Amino acid sequence: MRCAIYTRKSADERAGAEFGSLENQRSFCASYIASQGGQGWDELPNRYDDEGYSGGSLKRPSLDRLRADIQLRKLDTVVVYKIDRLSRSLRDFCNLVAEFEACGVTFVSVTQSFDTGTAMGRLTLNVLLSFAQFERELTGERLKDWFAGARERGLWVQQRPFGYAKPPGTNQLVPHETEAPVVRWIFRRYIALKSAERVADDLYARGITNTRGKPWTGNMVRHTITHPIYRGKMVHRRQAMPGSHEPIVSDSLWRRANAVLADARNHRMGGRGAKPLALLAGLLFDRTGSAITHTFLTSKGRLYRYYIAQQERRHGYGEDSDPYMRFRAADLEAAVLEVVQRMTGYDLGAVRAQYERIERLRTYIERIDVDLEGMTVVFRAGGSVRAEAAGRLGPRRHTRREKRGRPQQGGK
């Protein structure tokens, strides 16, 4: 059994503390591994020492190397002097051990009789995971209460929305001098064109970008039109409440634009209602860093949903493009939920409300990078997990019209 020793000592810990130095921690762990030699334990020569780094953060160079080697299956057991050498945060510790377990790696704390390879160690781990879940839910409730109070006071604590500015040192919103007229133009232009994509094209032609400096898309236009903030409302828990900021568009203009948008959505769904929600929207990226977007269609009364790479949507495949970047939405979403449950112990599939499921998923996951071999799920708490990208479809088939337009083999 290949054993890796991890040691850590923060800058504020006393140098003379018992077994406080990295060498003393390593010596104690090495002696324990040697005592288990009869069970096939063998110490690896690689050193994973973080000196001067706090246990309250996972941003440590040697810990990053250890996690990378675990993903590469280079070791079987992680040995530490005490649990707090790995992390002082209960949540981070539980996430790390879950990451180890997913790769078949056990964790041992030599001075605290903690070994996830034994029944007692797994029982202790399950107790810690329960407390970690309780801590996460309690923190979430506190944050929700704080955000509710901030919204009631008319404060905007997030990144400023397009069309508004935040004076330095405040969380109040005031209309932006140059962007507010653009917002009003977007509403009027959409009513005239009845197409968010055409409005986005017009914005691109005029050289107007969003607050991040990126070109507008149809989804951005639709999001702007539906957002109540532009009519002077604040939103908390999907409930609109009066805000203290100045509205950019009148209530009548907002209602007219949203009525046109509702008609367009109903038409695309064949009169069946609103656009279906995408659980992974905004989280999926291909190997080029481009977004993988959600799309859907209806046929004979049935709804079909897919996640498709941008180059697939534009039919712009070249020699270096990815030929298998289309996925059945339900299969890919189920695979991601399974990873989240395995790493956090929380079953998001049991959450009935789709809006709530989408919000909770984003508290765990930062992004998902998809390639030809699978997907890498990156967690906000630190760390990533490789998994199969379920629901992958084959290359796009050419339509009859495309085939007719292609020259015949050997033709002139």
C-alpha positions as CSV (number, residue, x, y, z in Angstrom):
1,M,0.0,0.0,0.0
2,R,1.6,3.2,-1.2
3,C,1.5,5.9,1.6
4,A,2.0,9.6,1.2
5,I,2.8,11.8,4.2
6,Y,1.4,15.3,4.2
7,T,2.7,17.9,6.7
8,R,1.7,21.5,7.3
9,K,2.8,24.2,9.7
10,S,1.3,27.7,9.6
11,A,3.4,30.8,10.1
12,D,1.8,31.7,13.5
13,E,2.3,28.3,15.1
14,R,5.0,28.1,17.7
15,A,8.2,26.5,16.4
16,G,8.8,24.8,19.7
17,A,5.4,23.2,19.9
18,E,5.3,19.4,20.4
19,F,5.8,17.8,17.0
20,G,5.2,21.2,15.5
21,S,7.9,21.2,12.9
22,L,7.5,19.5,9.5
23,E,10.4,17.1,10.2
24,N,8.9,16.0,13.5
25,Q,5.5,15.5,11.9
26,R,7.1,13.5,9.1
27,S,9.2,11.4,11.5
28,F,6.1,10.5,13.6
29,C,4.1,9.5,10.4
30,A,7.0,7.5,9.0
31,S,7.3,5.5,12.2
32,Y,3.6,4.7,12.1
33,I,3.9,3.5,8.5
34,A,6.9,1.4,9.4
35,S,4.9,-0.2,12.2
36,Q,2.3,-1.2,9.6
37,G,4.8,-2.9,7.3
38,G,3.4,-6.3,8.0
39,Q,0.2,-5.1,6.2
40,G,2.1,-4.0,3.2
41,W,2.4,-0.3,4.0
42,D,5.2,1.4,2.1
43,E,6.2,5.1,2.5
44,L,6.5,7.0,-0.8
45,P,9.6,9.2,-1.3
46,N,7.6,12.2,-2.5
47,R,7.4,15.0,0.0
48,Y,4.2,17.0,0.5
49,D,5.2,19.8,2.9
50,D,3.4,23.1,3.3
51,E,5.3,25.4,5.6
52,G,3.8,28.8,6.4
53,Y,0.3,28.1,5.1
54,S,-2.9,28.3,7.1
55,G,-5.2,25.3,7.5
56,G,-8.2,27.5,6.9
57,S,-7.6,27.6,3.1
58,L,-7.1,24.9,0.5
59,K,-4.8,27.1,-1.6
60,R,-1.5,25.3,-0.7
61,P,1.0,24.2,-3.3
62,S,1.9,20.8,-1.8
63,L,-1.7,20.0,-1.1
64,D,-2.5,20.8,-4.8
65,R,0.3,18.4,-5.8
66,L,-1.1,15.7,-3.5
67,R,-4.5,16.0,-4.9
68,A,-3.2,15.9,-8.5
69,D,-1.3,12.7,-7.7
70,I,-4.4,11.2,-6.1
71,Q,-6.3,11.9,-9.3
72,L,-3.5,10.1,-11.2
73,R,-3.8,7.1,-8.8
74,K,-0.2,7.4,-7.7
75,L,-0.9,6.6,-4.0
76,D,-3.3,4.6,-1.8
77,T,-3.2,6.3,1.6
78,V,-2.7,9.8,2.9
79,V,-1.1,9.9,6.3
80,V,-1.1,13.0,8.6
81,Y,0.0,13.7,12.1
82,K,-3.3,15.3,13.1
83,I,-6.6,16.0,11.2
84,D,-6.0,19.8,11.4
85,R,-2.8,19.4,9.4
86,L,-5.0,18.6,6.4
87,S,-7.6,21.3,7.1
88,R,-9.0,23.3,10.0
89,S,-12.4,23.7,8.2
90,L,-14.9,20.9,8.7
91,R,-16.4,21.5,5.4
92,D,-13.1,21.5,3.5
93,F,-12.0,18.4,5.4
94,C,-15.1,16.5,4.5
95,N,-14.8,17.5,0.9
96,L,-11.2,16.4,0.7
97,V,-11.9,13.0,2.3
98,A,-14.8,12.5,-0.1
99,E,-12.5,13.4,-2.9
100,F,-10.0,10.8,-1.6
101,E,-12.7,8.2,-1.3
102,A,-13.9,8.8,-4.9
103,C,-10.3,7.8,-6.0
104,G,-10.1,4.8,-3.7
105,V,-7.6,6.5,-1.4
106,T,-7.9,6.1,2.4
107,F,-7.0,8.8,5.0
108,V,-5.2,8.2,8.3
109,S,-4.5,10.5,11.3
110,V,-1.9,8.7,13.3
111,T,-2.4,10.5,16.7
112,Q,-6.3,10.4,16.6
113,S,-6.9,6.8,15.5
114,F,-8.8,8.0,12.4
115,D,-8.6,5.6,9.5
116,T,-11.2,5.6,6.7
117,G,-10.2,2.1,5.8
118,T,-11.8,0.8,9.0
119,A,-15.5,0.5,10.0
120,M,-15.0,2.9,13.0
121,G,-13.2,5.4,10.8
122,R,-16.1,5.4,8.2
123,L,-18.6,5.8,11.1
124,T,-16.7,8.8,12.4
125,L,-16.5,10.2,8.8
126,N,-20.3,9.9,8.4
127,V,-20.8,11.8,11.7
128,L,-18.5,14.6,10.5
129,L,-20.2,14.7,7.1
130,S,-23.6,15.1,8.9
131,F,-22.2,18.1,10.9
132,A,-20.7,19.6,7.8
133,Q,-24.1,19.4,6.0
134,F,-25.7,21.0,9.0
135,E,-23.1,23.8,8.9
136,R,-23.7,24.4,5.2
137,E,-27.4,24.6,5.6
138,L,-27.1,26.9,8.6
139,T,-24.7,29.2,6.8
140,G,-27.1,29.2,3.8
141,E,-30.0,30.3,5.9
142,R,-28.0,33.1,7.5
143,L,-26.9,34.3,4.0
144,K,-30.5,34.2,2.8
145,D,-31.6,36.3,5.8
146,W,-28.8,38.8,5.2
147,F,-29.6,39.2,1.5
148,A,-33.2,39.6,2.3
149,G,-32.4,42.4,4.7
150,A,-30.1,44.0,2.2
151,R,-32.7,43.9,-0.5
152,E,-35.4,45.4,1.8
153,R,-33.0,48.3,2.4
154,G,-32.6,48.7,-1.3
155,L,-29.0,47.5,-1.4
156,W,-27.4,45.7,-4.4
157,V,-24.5,43.6,-3.1
158,Q,-23.8,41.8,-6.4
159,Q,-22.0,43.0,-9.5
160,R,-23.8,45.9,-10.9
161,P,-26.4,45.1,-13.6
162,F,-26.0,46.7,-17.1
163,G,-27.6,50.1,-17.1
164,Y,-26.8,50.9,-13.5
165,A,-23.8,52.2,-11.6
166,K,-22.7,51.8,-8.0
167,P,-21.1,54.9,-6.5
168,P,-17.8,54.0,-4.7
169,G,-18.2,52.7,-1.2
170,T,-22.0,52.1,-1.5
171,N,-24.3,49.4,-2.6
172,Q,-26.9,51.8,-4.0
173,L,-27.9,51.7,-7.7
174,V,-28.1,54.8,-9.8
175,P,-28.8,54.9,-13.6
176,H,-25.6,54.8,-15.7
177,E,-25.1,57.9,-17.8
178,T,-24.4,56.0,-21.1
179,E,-25.9,52.5,-20.4
180,A,-29.3,53.5,-19.2
181,P,-30.4,54.8,-22.6
182,V,-29.1,51.6,-24.2
183,V,-31.4,49.6,-21.9
184,R,-34.4,51.6,-23.0
185,W,-33.4,51.2,-26.6
186,I,-33.2,47.3,-26.1
187,F,-36.8,47.3,-24.8
188,R,-38.1,49.4,-27.7
189,R,-36.0,47.5,-30.3
190,Y,-37.2,44.1,-29.1
191,I,-40.9,45.2,-29.3
192,A,-40.2,46.2,-32.9
193,L,-38.2,43.2,-34.0
194,K,-39.7,40.5,-31.8
195,S,-36.3,38.7,-31.9
196,A,-33.7,38.8,-29.1
197,E,-31.0,37.5,-31.4
198,R,-31.6,40.3,-33.9
199,V,-31.4,42.8,-31.1
200,A,-28.1,41.2,-30.0
201,D,-26.8,41.5,-33.6
202,D,-27.7,45.2,-33.6
203,L,-25.9,45.7,-30.3
204,Y,-22.8,44.0,-31.8
205,A,-22.9,46.2,-34.9
206,R,-23.0,49.3,-32.7
207,G,-20.0,48.0,-30.7
208,I,-21.9,47.8,-27.4
209,T,-20.8,45.1,-24.9
210,N,-22.1,44.0,-21.5
211,T,-20.6,44.9,-18.1
212,R,-17.9,42.2,-18.6
213,G,-16.8,43.5,-22.0
214,K,-18.3,40.6,-23.9
215,P,-20.7,40.7,-26.9
216,W,-24.4,40.5,-26.2
217,T,-26.3,37.3,-26.9
218,G,-30.0,36.6,-27.3
219,N,-30.2,35.1,-23.8
220,M,-28.7,38.3,-22.4
221,V,-31.3,40.4,-24.1
222,R,-34.1,38.2,-22.8
223,H,-32.7,38.3,-19.3
224,T,-32.6,42.1,-19.5
225,I,-36.2,42.3,-20.6
226,T,-37.5,40.0,-17.9
227,H,-35.5,41.5,-15.0
228,P,-37.7,43.5,-12.7
229,I,-34.8,45.7,-11.6
230,Y,-35.3,47.9,-14.6
231,R,-38.8,48.8,-13.5
232,G,-37.6,49.8,-10.0
233,K,-38.1,46.4,-8.3
234,M,-35.7,44.2,-6.2
235,V,-35.9,40.4,-6.4
236,H,-35.4,38.1,-3.4
237,R,-36.3,34.4,-3.5
238,R,-37.9,35.0,-6.9
239,Q,-40.3,37.6,-5.3
240,A,-40.3,41.1,-6.7
241,M,-40.4,43.8,-4.0
242,P,-40.3,47.6,-4.3
243,G,-36.7,49.0,-4.5
244,S,-35.2,52.3,-3.5
245,H,-33.4,52.8,-6.9
246,E,-34.7,54.8,-9.9
247,P,-36.3,52.7,-12.6
248,I,-34.8,52.9,-16.1
249,V,-37.9,51.9,-18.1
250,S,-41.5,52.7,-17.4
251,D,-43.9,50.0,-16.1
252,S,-45.9,50.1,-19.3
253,L,-42.8,49.6,-21.5
254,W,-41.6,46.7,-19.4
255,R,-45.0,45.0,-19.6
256,R,-45.2,45.5,-23.4
257,A,-41.8,44.0,-24.0
258,N,-42.5,41.0,-21.7
259,A,-45.8,40.4,-23.4
260,V,-44.0,40.1,-26.7
261,L,-41.4,37.8,-25.1
262,A,-44.1,35.6,-23.6
263,D,-45.8,35.2,-27.0
264,A,-42.5,34.3,-28.7
265,R,-41.8,31.6,-26.0
266,N,-45.2,30.2,-26.4
267,H,-44.8,30.0,-30.1
268,R,-41.5,28.2,-29.9
269,M,-43.1,25.6,-27.6
270,G,-46.0,25.1,-29.9
271,G,-48.4,26.7,-27.5
272,R,-47.3,24.5,-24.6
273,G,-45.9,27.2,-22.3
274,A,-42.6,28.6,-21.2
275,K,-39.1,27.6,-22.2
276,P,-37.8,24.6,-20.1
277,L,-35.2,25.4,-17.5
278,A,-31.6,24.1,-18.0
279,L,-30.0,22.8,-14.8
280,L,-26.4,23.2,-16.2
281,A,-26.8,26.5,-18.1
282,G,-23.7,28.7,-17.8
283,L,-21.6,25.9,-16.1
284,L,-20.6,23.8,-19.2
285,F,-17.5,24.6,-21.3
286,D,-15.7,22.7,-24.0
287,R,-11.9,22.3,-24.4
288,T,-11.6,25.7,-26.1
289,G,-13.2,27.5,-23.2
290,S,-16.4,28.2,-25.2
291,A,-19.8,27.7,-23.5
292,I,-21.8,24.6,-24.2
293,T,-25.4,25.9,-24.4
294,H,-28.8,24.4,-23.8
295,T,-31.3,23.9,-26.6
296,F,-34.6,22.1,-27.1
297,L,-37.2,21.2,-29.6
298,T,-40.7,19.6,-29.7
299,S,-41.8,16.8,-32.0
300,K,-45.2,15.1,-32.0
301,G,-46.0,16.5,-28.6
302,R,-42.7,15.4,-27.0
303,L,-39.9,17.7,-25.6
304,Y,-36.3,16.9,-26.5
305,R,-33.5,18.8,-24.7
306,Y,-29.8,18.9,-25.5
307,Y,-26.5,20.6,-24.5
308,I,-24.6,21.6,-27.7
309,A,-21.2,23.2,-28.1
310,Q,-21.2,26.6,-29.8
311,Q,-19.2,25.4,-32.9
312,E,-21.8,22.6,-33.3
313,R,-24.6,25.1,-33.3
314,R,-22.9,27.1,-36.0
315,H,-21.9,24.1,-38.0
316,G,-18.4,25.4,-38.1
317,Y,-16.4,22.3,-37.5
318,G,-12.8,22.3,-38.7
319,E,-10.0,19.7,-38.5
320,D,-9.2,20.6,-34.8
321,S,-12.8,20.8,-33.5
322,D,-14.5,18.3,-31.2
323,P,-16.8,15.9,-33.1
324,Y,-18.7,14.6,-30.1
325,M,-19.9,17.7,-28.2
326,R,-23.6,17.1,-28.2
327,F,-25.3,15.6,-25.2
328,R,-28.8,14.5,-24.1
329,A,-29.6,17.0,-21.4
330,A,-31.3,14.7,-18.9
331,D,-28.4,12.1,-19.0
332,L,-25.7,14.8,-18.6
333,E,-27.6,16.5,-15.7
334,A,-28.1,13.2,-13.9
335,A,-24.4,12.4,-14.1
336,V,-23.5,15.8,-12.6
337,L,-26.0,15.4,-9.8
338,E,-24.5,12.0,-9.1
339,V,-21.1,13.6,-8.7
340,V,-22.4,16.2,-6.4
341,Q,-24.2,13.6,-4.2
342,R,-21.0,11.5,-4.1
343,M,-18.8,14.4,-3.0
344,T,-21.1,16.3,-0.7
345,G,-23.7,13.7,0.4
346,Y,-26.5,16.0,-0.7
347,D,-29.1,14.6,-3.1
348,L,-30.2,17.6,-5.3
349,G,-32.4,15.2,-7.3
350,A,-34.7,15.1,-4.3
351,V,-35.3,18.9,-4.6
352,R,-38.6,19.2,-6.4
353,A,-38.5,22.9,-7.4
354,Q,-36.3,23.2,-10.5
355,Y,-35.4,26.9,-9.7
356,E,-34.2,25.9,-6.2
357,R,-32.3,22.9,-7.6
358,I,-30.5,25.2,-10.0
359,E,-29.6,27.7,-7.3
360,R,-28.3,25.0,-4.9
361,L,-26.2,23.4,-7.6
362,R,-24.4,26.6,-8.2
363,T,-23.5,26.9,-4.5
364,Y,-21.4,23.7,-5.0
365,I,-20.1,23.8,-8.6
366,E,-18.1,26.6,-10.2
367,R,-17.8,25.1,-13.7
368,I,-17.8,21.9,-15.7
369,D,-15.1,21.4,-18.4
370,V,-16.1,18.8,-21.0
371,D,-13.7,17.0,-23.4
372,L,-13.6,13.9,-25.5
373,E,-12.7,11.6,-22.5
374,G,-15.2,12.9,-20.0
375,M,-15.8,15.9,-17.8
376,T,-14.1,17.7,-14.9
377,V,-16.4,19.1,-12.3
378,V,-14.8,22.0,-10.4
379,F,-16.2,22.7,-6.9
380,R,-16.3,26.1,-5.3
381,A,-14.9,24.7,-2.1
382,G,-11.8,23.6,-4.0
383,G,-10.9,20.5,-5.9
384,S,-12.2,18.8,-9.0
385,V,-13.6,15.4,-9.9
386,R,-13.3,13.6,-13.2
387,A,-16.4,11.7,-14.4
388,E,-18.1,10.3,-17.5
389,A,-19.9,12.8,-19.6
390,A,-23.1,10.8,-19.9
391,G,-25.5,11.3,-22.8
392,R,-22.9,12.0,-25.5
393,L,-24.2,11.8,-29.0
394,G,-22.2,11.1,-32.2
395,P,-21.2,13.5,-34.9
396,R,-24.0,15.6,-36.5
397,R,-25.5,14.0,-39.5
398,H,-25.8,16.0,-42.7
399,T,-29.3,16.8,-43.9
400,R,-30.5,15.8,-47.3
401,R,-30.2,19.4,-48.5
402,E,-26.5,19.5,-47.3
403,K,-25.8,16.2,-49.1
404,R,-27.3,17.5,-52.3
405,G,-25.1,20.6,-52.1
406,R,-21.9,18.5,-51.7
407,P,-20.0,17.5,-54.9
408,Q,-20.1,13.9,-55.9
409,Q,-16.9,11.8,-55.5
410,G,-14.9,12.2,-58.8
411,G,-17.3,14.9,-60.0
412,K,-16.2,18.1,-61.8
